[in-house]
Amino acid sequence: MTEKIHADLMIKGGTVLTMTDGRPIENGAVALNGDTIVFVGTDRDAAGRCTAEKQIDASGCVVMPGLVNGHTHAAMSLFRGIADDLPLEQWLSDYIFPAEKNNLDDDFVYWGTKLACAEMLLGGVTTFCDMYLFEESAARAAKEMGMRGVLGEVLYDFDSPNYGPIDNGFAYTEAFIKKWKDDPLIVPSIQPHALDTCSPDLLVRAREISDTYGVRSIVHVAESKGNVAHVREKYGKSSFAYLDDLGVLNERFVAIHAVWVDAEEIGIMHDRGVSVVTNPESNMKLASGWAPMHNYLERGITVGIGTDGCASNNDLDLFGEMDTLAKLHKVYDADPTHMNARTVTEIATRKGACALGLGDITGTLATGKKADIIVIDFNKPHLTPVYNPYSHLVYAAKSADVRDVVVNGQLLVQNARLTKADPAEIMAKGRELAERVNKSIG
């Protein structure tokens, strides 16, 4: 006799993409109990096995794992549009660093992160990786919004607006890790800024903390030609050869951007188990270049995709990022077969989760996984007809097509509306803080 399954919520009738294999389940069903998925299969099988207290009709929709935004600076949503059309180094030194120095505090980061979480949730992102300052406030905001996040305080050699000198930064990071290490949603990490803003000692010390606590070490690497030239001139090595000689590369190291790398470096990355998160639209806007993702995939390197922050993108729309990733590689590689829609969808879900060390928790729809699920409404003119759902997800769907979002078993978006947060309040606070930013930059 088949054991009956009790569920708090069942999403049924849609096309289910589990991301565990390439086969969509037509007229599928996903059931969850508490924070965990307890059934994935056909609607017909679910009818005979599952009882659910609440059901969501997903007819004409795609049901899939939530998207994973592998890199952002969430509170920079409040710097959206502050400085555009500039090279990376000038953008940072002349605008971003001064704006942060004059405006950042706990309140600013809290509301900026809430604004970012609202945008991401409405766009189908259930997990994000954040590198910023006053990260305790970012964690509090993300937790209140119900999002899953890999978070870490940015570390660099010069004094921080939050913690001051770097020794305080390490103390802040260790306290942050200890506080959040067992939380069901917030995953702490250590996040040195970049190779041209972090000394060798800082990077080595970060590796030691990563080893001690088993957390991800997340670093901007080889984002621009200027970054690479700095390392070459100062240390006489390529970026990843330098990091390898320091002994900081391992399976917990996540390289953000990794645009300007050569074949030898890719070999090092593969051998050390390094993961990569690409941010194509930010890299394009800052004219930094493009990450050779097809080479990473060919070598079996784990990859994810991110939006970067709103000050360099200028949105947190992962559907747009997926579309850009696919088309950009076709153009640069002069090969229309590169970065096909199925591969890009994997990068935004399963592979992205693995890059952040969350592959056992999220990124696929399977029994035992956490219930991070999105429903995308394909009952739209621009999504009709449907021959291949992966094609529509990458080349046609928009963030506005997301209808329902579940994170860790909580229904956070229903019928394209936030259920547990007031967007009007968040946006009003954002406008108020923007007035302060405007005054500070004249």
C-alpha positions, 0 to 999 in steps of 0.5 A, a space after each residue: 500500500 502506497 504511503 500517504 503524504 501530508 502536505 501544507 501546500 501543493 503547486 499543481 497543473 503546471 510544467 515542472 522543471 526539476 533541474 535534476 534532468 532535462 525532462 519537463 513534467 507536464 501536468 506536474 505537481 510539487 508538494 511541500 510540508 514545512 520547509 521541505 519538498 515532500 513530493 515531485 511528480 505528475 498531478 495524477 500521481 499526486 492525487 492518489 498519494 498527497 493530501 494538501 491543506 492548500 493548493 495553487 493552480 499552476 495551469 499554463 505556468 512553469 514551476 521550477 527552482 528559485 533563481 540564485 543571484 550569485 553575486 550582488 551588493 544588495 544595499 547599493 539598490 539605493 545608489 541605482 543610477 548614481 554614476 553611469 558610463 564610467 570605467 570601473 576604477 574611476 566609478 569606484 574611486 570617484 563616486 562609489 567609495 565617497 558615496 559609501 563613506 558619506 552615507 552608509 550606516 546600519 539604517 541605510 544598509 537595512 532599508 537598501 537590502 530590503 529594497 533589493 530583496 523586494 525586487 529580487 523576490 518579485 523577479 523569482 530570486 530566492 537565494 542571493 549572495 551579498 558582499 557589502 558593509 554593515 552586513 549584520 543589518 543586511 542579514 536582519 533585512 534578508 531574514 525579515 524578508 524571508 530570503 535565503 542568503 550567503 552574506 559576508 562583510 566586505 574586507 579591504 586594507 583601508 579603513 571601513 565605514 563600518 568597522 574601521 581598521 582591518 583587525 576589527 573587520 576580522 573580528 566583525 566577520 568572526 562574530 557574524 559567522 558565529 551568530 548566523 552559522 546555524 540559521 536556516 536562511 542566512 549562510 555566513 561567509 568571508 568576503 575579501 574585496 579584491 586583489 588590488 584592495 587586499 594585501 597578501 596577509 589579508 587574503 591568507 588570514 581570510 583563508 584561515 577563517 574559511 578553513 576554521 569555520 568551513 565557510 565560503 571565501 568570496 573575492 572579486 578576481 580579474 574583473 578588469 584589465 586594470 585589476 590584472 595589471 596591478 597584480 602582474 606589476 606588484 607580484 609578477 604573476 597572473 591573478 590565479 597563479 598569485 592566489 595559488 602561491 598564497 595557498 588560498 585556493 580551494 573548493 570553498 573559494 568563489 571567484 567573482 567575475 574572473 574575466 581576464 584569465 588565461 588557459 594556465 589559470 583555468 587549469 589552476 582553478 580546475 585543480 583547486 576546485 574554485 567556483 566562478 560567478 559571472 556578472 555579464 551585464 555589469 561587466 558590459 556596462 563597465 566595459 570590463 569584458 566577459 568571462 569565458 564561461 564556455 571554457 569554465 564549463 568545458 573544464 568542469 568548473 562550477 559556475 553561477 551567475 549574478 547581477 552585481 549591484 544596482 549601481 553597476 547594472 542597474 537592476 537585479 533582474 536575473 532573467 535579463 542576466 540569463 538572456 545576456 549571458 546566452 547571447 553575449 557568448 554566442 557573439 564573442 565565440 561566433 558560435 550560436 551553439 554556445 550557452 544554450 538555454 538549458 545550460 543557462 537555466 542550470 547556471 541560474 539554478 542548480 549550478 549557481 546553488 552549488 557554486 555557493 555551497 548550497 547544492 544540497 539545500 536548493 537549486 533543484 526540485 527534489 524530495 528532501 530539498 528545501 522548498 524554494 520554488 517559483 511559478 512563472 506565468 506562461 499565459 502571456 502573448 510573448 510566451 505563447 506558444 511553448 515548444 521548449 520551456 527553457 527557450 522561453 525562460 532565457 530568451 522571452 520571459 521577464 521578471 514581471 512574469 513571475 507569479 508566485 514565490 516560495 522560499 523555505 516553505 513560505 509563500 512570499 509572493 502570490 499573484 505577483 504581490 509580496 505577502 509579508 512585506 509592504 513595498 510602499 513602505 520600503 520604497 518610501 524609505 528608499 526615496 527618503 535615503 536617496 535625498 541624503 545621498 543627493 545632498 552628500 554628492 552635491 
